[in-house]
Amino acid sequence: MGVRQHLAELENKGFVTQTREEKQTRGRPVHLWRLTQTGHQRFPDGYPQLTLELLDVIRSDLGEDSMNQLIDSRNEPKTNSTIYRNCRLPGKTSKAVLRG
């Protein structure tokens, strides 16, 4: 199923609404899609729970000090933060973080 067909189906079910961006001057019109209240109930935002779960894993695997260092490092630019360079992550994940 194409993206537009999938979005049309979600709109028919009341999960999303479509708005048209009027400022576009060339090409196809830009359509913006947003979740409705029903859509938010059906597809809840899981970022807060994910954050808590990640902090629990960091605390249990790396210790309380590492978790606190990670949280504190969020206030520093990434280039100055040692936590990103010193944190040991398995396999491909560590390579992606170091490249990032």
N, C-alpha and C positions, 0 to 999 in steps of 0.2 A: 504494500500500500504506500502511495506517495505521501509526502509530508502534508501537502494541501488537503488531500483526501482525509488523512488522519485528523487534521485540525478541524475540518468541516464536520467530521463525525463527533469530535469532542464538543464542538459548538452546538450541534443538534441535541446532545445530551445535557447541555447546560453547564459544562465544565469550564469553558473558555468563552471570552468575548473578543470580537475583532474590532479594531478601530483603524481608520485610514489616516496616514500621515499626509497632511496637506502641503507641506513645504517641499516635497519632491518635485523637481522640474524636468528631469529626464528619466527615461526608462519606465519600467513597470511601477505602478503605484506601490508604495510601502505600506504594508499592513502590520499592525502591532497586535499581538495576542496576549491576553492576560487571563489568569485564572479568576473565575467567579468565586463567590463564597462557597458554593457547592464544590467547585474544583479544589479549593483549599482544604475542604473537609475530606475529599476523596484522595488528594495527593498532598498530604501535609508536609510542611517544611521540616526536615529532619536535622538541620544543621546544629541546633542547640544540643540535641541528644548525641549526635556524632562527636561534637566537641567534648562533651563530658566523658564519653567512652574512650576517646583518644587520650585524654588526660589520665584516666584510670589506667590505661595500658602503659603509658609513659611512667607513671608513678610505680606501678608494680614491676615493670621490667628494668627501669633505669634508676629508680629511687626518687624520693621526695626532692632532693637537691637538684637533680636534673630537671624535674618538672618545673620547679621554681625558676631555674635558670632559663628554661625555654620561655616561660611566661614573661619574665623580665626582659628577655631579648626582643620581644615584640615591640618594645619601646625604642629600640635601636635600629638604625638602617641595617639591612642584611649584610652589607659589605663589612661592617664593623663587628658583627656578632660572631663570637667564637663557637656558640652552641651549634650552628649549622655546619661548621667545619669539624667539630669534635664528636658530634653525635654519631654513634655506630648504628647503621641501619642495614638490614640484610640485602644482599644482591643488587638487583636493578634499582631498587628504591634509593639506595645511597648514591648511586651514580646519577640518578635523575635530580636528587637534591643538590648534589655538588655542582652539576651543570647549570641548575636553575638560577 
